[in-house]
Amino acid sequence: MSNKSPRRRSREFALQALYGWQINQQSWSDIDKQFAVAEGFDKADAALFKSITKGVIAEIDALTVAITPHLDRSWAEVSPVEKAVMLIGAYELSHTPETPYRVIINEAIELAKSFGGTDGHKYVNGVLDKYAVAVRAEEVGDPPLMKARVTRKSAAPVVVTTKVTKKIVS
């Protein structure tokens, strides 16, 4: 954990804490005591760590319900690391409007790259992108539209026409 910001470190510790919590179901106070003495924790943002871990544990059911519509598999089939990363991202997207959504998603991707499976970061990215649209629609704006690529072989202008048909039912 050399050149990492205190916020990055706190997210890494939160990921480790939430992973362990999923496995052992420790109480918040046990987690807090364990990580307070962990090597390198003194360089982390303790308030962010506490906010994320305590918040995710308190809101686990609501966060799981909120994330599930954006998954392509059941929640039970998602690895514990990816669950923890997505829960952290979803919690921050829902509760830290001062942090830009792109930063939150990028941090989640980096966590998944460091601790998750080979392509886990791609899955986390896709799920959190969709979740961000749901909870921060105004900040995210319209989802990017697929743009057609037009190539021209001459200098002639390209004309695109569309035909709209309406069916009137009476």
N, C-alpha and C positions, 0 to 999 in steps of 0.2 A: 504494500500500500504506500508507495513512495510519493509520487507527485499528485496525489489525488486531493481534491477539495474536501473540506469538512463535510459538505452536503453529500458528496459521492460516497465518502466513507460511511456516513450515517445510513445511507440507503443499502450499502453492502451489509452492514451489521443488521439492519432491519430484515433484509432477505434471509440472513442466517438465522435470526431469531424466529422469523415466521416459518421457515422450513422446519426448525426444531419444534416449534409449537404444534405444527401439523402432525408431527410424528409422536410427540410426547404429551401434548395438551398441558403444558406447564402453565402456571398462573402468571399474570403480568408481573407481579412482584418478584417471582423467581427469575423471570427473564431479565428484568431490570437489574437485579443483583448480579446475575451471571455476566451480563455485558458491561456493567459498570467497571468491572475489574479485567475485562478482556484486553489483550495486548493491542495497542493502537487506538483503543476507544477514546483516549484522552485527546486525540486529534480529530475526532468526529464531532459533528453538530449534535450534541446530546438531546437538545430540544426537538430537533427534527426526528431523530431516532425514536424518541418517546411518542411523539405525535403519530408517526406512522404505525409503529407496532401496537401501541395501545388502541389507536383508532381502528386499525384493521381487525384486531381481535374483538373489539366491541361491536363492529359492524359487519362481521364475517357473513352473516346470512344475507343482509341487504346487498352487500357488494357481490356476492356470488350470484344472487338473482339478477342483478344489474348486468353482470358480465356474460352470463349464460346465453342470452340471445345472439351474441356475437361470435359464439364458438361454432366450430364445424364438427364437434364431437361432444360427448357428455362431459360434465365437469369431473366426474370420477376418472375419466380416461386421460386427463391432463396431468403431467408430471408435477410432483410437489414443488420443484423449483419454478417451473413456469407458472403454477398457481400463485406462489408467493410473489413473483415478479408482477404478474397481472393485478394482484390485489393491491400491491404498493402503488402501481400506476393508476389504478381505478380510484384508490383512496385519494391520491394527490390530485387527480383530475377533478374529483368531486369537492375537495376541501381546501385546496390552495390556489385560488384564482389569481393570486399575485405571481405565481410561477407559470410562465407560458406553457401551453399544452405541448408544444414541440420539444421543449426542454424535458418535460416529464416523460414523454414517449422515448426520446433519445436516451435518457438515463435508464429507462426500463430495458431498452434494446442492449445497452452496454452491460447491464446486469445479466441479462440472458446470455449474451456472448461469453461473459466471464464464468458463469456458474452453471449454465444450462446445457442442453444437448446441442448437437451440431447445427441444426436449423431452427432451434427453439426461438431464437431472436426474431426470425421472420414471422413465426406464428404470433408471438407477443406483439410485434409491430402491427400486424393486421387486426388483431382483436382490439388493441388500444386505439388504433386509428378510428375504428367504428364506434367505440365507446366515447371517444372524444367528440365525435359529431353529435352523439346523443346528449352529452352533458354540457358541451361548450359550443353549441351550434353557432352562436354569434361570433365567437372568437375564431372558430375553424372556418366559418363561411361555407359557401357551397362546395361540396366535394368536387374535386377536379373532374372535369368531363373528359372523356376520351376524345382526342382531336384527330380528325382524319388528316392523313398526310397526302398532300397533293404535289405531284411532280409534273413539271412542264418541260416539254422538249422544244417548244417554240416560244416566241414572245407573245403569242396570242393570249388574250385574257381567258381565264377560266370562269365558266359560268356554271353555277350550281342551281338546279331547280328541284323543287320538291312538289309533290302533288298531295294535297290534303283532301280527303273525302270524308264527308259526313253522312252518317246514316240517320235519317230522321224517323223516329218511331212515334206514331200517334195512337 
